[in-house]
Amino acid sequence: MRVGVRRRVRAILLGAVGVLYLFSIPWYRTPGSEAPSAFGLPSWVAVALGCYLAVAVLNAAAWLLTDVPDESADEPDAGES
């Protein structure tokens, strides 16, 4: 994959991470309303956990697209003088 495409995809993935963090906050729920249950947890907890899981997957994908330079190739060996 070309470098420009990788950067664009990585930026989209990181933007999606930000959106998921905003969606995980239960401010869209009506205060004081009875929370339905999902997997034995209040639904807002299940939504938050699902968002955090998706954030972990998207963050891992973004790191896979990140080129990390090998610093040892730039530095001479310590034993050489």
Secondary structure, DSSP 8 states (H G I E B T S, - for coil): --HHHHHHHHHHHHHHHHHHHHHHSGGGS-TT----EETTEEHHHHHHHHHHHHHHHHHHHHHHT-----GGGTS--TT--
